[in-house]
Amino acid sequence: MNAPDTALRGQDMPITGWLYMAFELGDKSWKLSLGDGVRAPSRCSVAAGDTAFVLTAITKAKARCGLTGQVPVRSCYEAGRDGFWLHRWLTEQGIANLVVDSASIEVNRRARRAKTDRLDSDKLLSMLMRYHAGERRVWAVARIPSPEQEDERRVHRELGRLRQERTAHSNRIRSLLVLHDLRVERIGGRTWVGWWTQHAARLLPGLRAEIEREFERLSLVARQIRALETMQQHQVRSGAQPAIALLTRLAGIGTGSAWTLVKELFGWRRFHNRRELAGCLGLAPTPYASGASNVEQGISKAGNKRSRWLMVELAWSWLRFQPASQLSQWFNQRFAVAGKRMRRIGIVALARRLAIALWRYLEYGEIPLEARLKPLDSEAVAA
């Protein structure tokens, strides 16, 4: 029996009477593939961000396919550096758009395969048709945040970058000082001023000037970090962030960690069960079972990496500040007596369980068993 006779047997064909459009987004130009599922797709190249030309391409594609009137248009593109502005613009034009996860797109498994932007856009177009024909699991579709929800993620992400810059500036100053056998415990503050005044004369003018410029950049970054952290504390204490304030009541969870969890994970995403939550965090198991081979490959590491890293750090913090909780007792019974490798494996399992417990705490008000709550802040109560 030939493959063409069986490839589409028992499957829905693409819904005709619609126009399908796939974007392959680039820095300078976009590649568009447009088709109706009957004729061969038409292709065109658009200058990046030229939305007027996109509408023109849609009009020409409708005329080519013989589609008249208010014909539904379905489009898609891969999630990437362009973010979600294009999705919102397409929605305003009445176009049903999908933003898909790049890692979920199927690829040819040959050792050497042809890859061009045209082939990629054609592949997206064919998968878009399959998706609307009923094959919903052909790829993973991203959930689109509102502009306000997307904007709320700016603070903690900027804080993360600033802290990395602070570490880089500090390390650079230490490296320059070690060149002349000078070592300092802390860079910045009152102790630094006295130490630098005492030892700066030992350095040559060029090196001294470079360290001073580096310290100016370090001071600027430190001021910006303090300003953002103060803003976070003020919003939580004033009652403007109730979910964050609720999380910070649990011992072992600070304002910064609670802020990141709410803005990245719990604030705008909706989970129906614990498996969806673990999958979003990339803490879901990844089995490999083929024939007689049955191997557990570990966690998938797919999803929100900021939240996943943070949950592992919070798991260690939970063991320290919540030793009497049921989660900590479970970890100690199963992994604490084992070696370092088992503890590293166990902390990932604890992070997954802790994430589920925090989700139930915020969603249903279920306090983790035997968990200790901090006393209410007097300022928060007054607010």
N, C-alpha and C positions, 0 to 999 in steps of 0.2 A: 504494500500500500504506500503510495507516494505521500511525501510530507505536505504538499499543497492541498491534498484532499482532507487532511486531518488537523492542520494547524489551527483552524478557527472553528472546528466542529464543537458544538456545545457552548460557544461563547457568543456574547452580544457583539455585534458590529458597531462601529462608531455611529453616533446619532447624526444622521444627515440633516441638512437644513440649517446647520450652525457653521459659523466660521471659527476655526481654531488658530491660535497665534502663539508662537513660542519665541522668547527672547533669549539670546546669548549675549549677555552684557559684558562689554569691555570698557577699558579706560577711555579710549578715544572714539570707538565706534560700537554700534550694536548690530548684531545679525538677527534678522527676523525671518521666520518661516511661517507661512500662512497657507491654510488649506481647509477644505470642507469634508475631508474623509473620502472623497470620490476621485477627484483629480489629483494629479501630482502637485506637491506644494510649490508655491511661488516664494522666491527668496529675494531679499533686498538688504542693503547695508544702510544704516542710519547713523548720523553723528550722535554721539552719546548725549542724551538729554534733550534731543530734538523731538519733543512730543507732537509738534505740529506735523512733522513728516510721518510719525507713527499713524496719526489719523488719516493722512493721505494714503498710506500703504494699505490701511484697512479698507478704505473706499475702493481702491483699485482692485484689491483681492475679492471684494464682494462682486464687483462688476465682472471679473474674470470667471468667478464660479457661478454666475447667474443668480446670485442671492439678492433679492430686492426687499424693500420695506424694512421694518424693525427686526432685522435678523440678529439673534443672540450671538454674542462674541465671547469666546472663552480663551483665556490666555494663561501663561505661566512663565516663571523665570526662577533661576536658582538663587537662594539666599546668599548674599555676599556683601560687598562693600557699599553697594547702593542702598542697602537698608530697605525701608518700607515706603519711601516717598512715592516710588513708581506704582506700587500696589494701590496706594490711596488715590493717586491720580487716575489710574485705570478704573477704579471703583466709581469715581465721580463721573466718568464718561459712560457709565452703565455697563462696563465690561467685567465679567466675573473672572477674577484673577486668582491664581494660586501661587504662593511662594513655597518652593519645595526645598527640602534638605539635599544638598549636593551629594552627601555621602550615601544617600538612599537610592541614587539613580543607578540602574543596572548598566554594566559595561561589558564589552566583549572580553572574554577570558583568554584569548590567544596571547601568546608571548609577545608578538609584535602586531600591533593594530594601528590602523590609520586613525588619526585624530585631528580634526580641524574644527573651526567654529561653525562652519556650515553643517558638518556631520553632527555636531553637538546639538545645534538648534533643530535639525531634523529629528534627532532622537527624542528631544523634549516634546516635539510636536506629536510624534507617534504615541508617546506615553501619555500625553494629555488626552488624546482621543481614547486610549484604552481606559483612562481614569473615568471619563464621562460616559463610557460605555458600560460601566459597572464594575471595573476592576479596581476597586478602591485601595487595595493594598499594593498597588504597583510602585508606590513611593511614599515617603513621609512628608506630610504637608505641615508647614510651620504655622503656629498660632500667631496672629498678628496683634501686637499690643496697640492700644490707642496712643495718639500723640502724647497725651499727658502721662500715661504709664511708661512710655519710652523715655520721656524727659526726666522722670523721677529716678531713672537708673544712672543718671549722669554723675550724681554726687559721689557715690561710693566707688564708681569706676575711676573717677578723677583722683579720689583719695588713694586708690591702689597704685595708680601711676606715679603720684607724687611721693609716696613712700618708697617706691623703687628708685626714684631720682634721688631722694635723700640718702638712701644707702649707697648709691653710686658716687655721690659727691663725698660722703664720709670716707669711703674706701679709697677714693682718689687722693684725698688729703693724707690719709695714713700712709699710702704707698710713697708719696713724695717725701714725707718725713723720714721714712725708713731708709731712704737713700743716704741720709746723713746720720743714721743711728739715733733718730729721735722717735720716741714712742709715747703716745698719749692715750689715756683710757677713754676719755670722753671729749668729743669735739662739740663745742657750743656751751653756752652758759657762762657763769661767772668764773668757774675754774679755768675755762679755756682762755679767757682774756688775760688772766695773770700768767698762765703757762706760756702763751704765745708772746707776750711782752718780754718774758725772760729769755726765750730761746730764739726769737726771730733774728736777732743780730748775728747768729752763727751761720745763717743761710746767705747764699749769694743773692744779689738783687733780683735776677730773673726768676729764680725759684721762689723767693719770698713773694714777689708780685703775683705769680701764678697761684700760690696757695691762698693769698688774700682774695683774688677774684673767685676762686673756687668756693671759699667760705662765704662770699657775698651771695653766690647762687644757692648755697646750702641754707643760708639764713632766709632767703626769699621763699624757698620751698617749705621750710619749717613754719613760717608765718602763714602760708596758705593752708597747710595741714591743720594748724591750730584753729584757723577761721572756720574751716569746714567741719571740724569735730565739734566746735562750739555751737555751730548752727544745728548740727544733728542733736546734740544734747538739749538745746533750747526747744526744738520742735517736739521731742519726746516728752519733756517735762510740761510743756504747755498743753498737752493733750491732742496735738495735731496728728499724731501717729499712734493711734490706740493699739494696733496690732504689734508694733515694735515695743511699746511699753509693756504689753502683755508678755512678750517673749523675754524681756529683760528681767521680769520678776523671777524667772528660774535661775537659781544659782549656777554660775558657770557660763552664762551667756551675757555678753556685754552689749552696749548700744551699737557699736560698729558691726558686730556679727549679726545681731537681730535686724539691723537696717538692711544688710546685704541679703539675708534670707527672705525678708518680706518683699523687697523691691525686685529681686531676681526670681523668686520661686513662689512664695505663698500669696503675694499681694494680688497678682492678676491672672495666675494660672488656676485652673480648676481640675482637680483630680477626682476620679470616681472610685478609685481603690488604691491600695498600697503598691500594687504592681506598676501602675502608671507613674506613681511618684518615684519609685526606684528606677524606672526606665528613663525618666526625665533627668535624673541625677547621674545616670551612667553607672549606677550601683547594682544593676541587674546581672544575674549570672549569664554566662555565654557558653552553653554546652556545645560539644562537637561529637556527634554520634553518627557514624557511617559504617555499616556492616558490623564487624566485631570490634571496631574501635569506638571507645566511649571515653572522651576526655573532657574535663572541665577546664575551660580556658581562662577562668577568672571573670572579673567584672567587665562590662562592655566599654566603659569609659566614654560613652556617647552621651551627649546632652550638655547641660550647663556646667562647664568645668569650674567656674567660680564657686558655685554652690557645692559642688562635689568636694573640692579642696577644703572649703570651709567646714563641711560636715565632718571630715576626717579630723580636722583640728579641734572641732567642738567635742568630738568623741573622746579625745585625750583630756580635754578640759572637764568633761562630764565625769570621768573617772576620778579626777582630783577633787572637784567641788560637790559631787553628788555620790559619795561612796556608799551611802545606805540605800540608794535607789535600786529598784529591781533590775534595771539595765546594767548597772555596775556590778551587781551580784552575779548576774548571768555571765558577764564577761570574765569575772574573776574565777568562777567555777570552771569555765571551759578553756580559758586561754592563759590566765595569769600564771599558772604553775608550769606552763610549757615554755619552750625556748623563745628567742627573739623572733624567729620566723613566724611562729604560730601567733605571737602577739600582733605582728603586723597584719597577718590575715584576719585575726579576730577584730582588730580595730576597724577594719572596713565593714565587717558584719555589724559591729556596734553602731557605726555611722549610719548604716541603712536603717537599723531599728530605731535609732534616735530621730532620724528624719521623719519616720512614720509617726513616732510619738509626738513630735512637735507639730506635725500636720493635724493630728487628731486634737491636740491641745488648742490650736487656733481655730479649727473648723467646728469642733463639737464641745469644746471646753473640758476635755478629759485631761486632767493633770497626770503626768507620768507617775506610775505607782512608786510610792515612797520618795518622791522627789521633794526637795526642799525649796520653798519659796522665800524670796527676799522680803523684808518688811517694806510696806508701801512708803514711797518717798513723800514727805510732807508737802513739798512743793507741787507734786503731781496731784495729791489729794485735794489741795486747795484749788488747783486749776479745774 
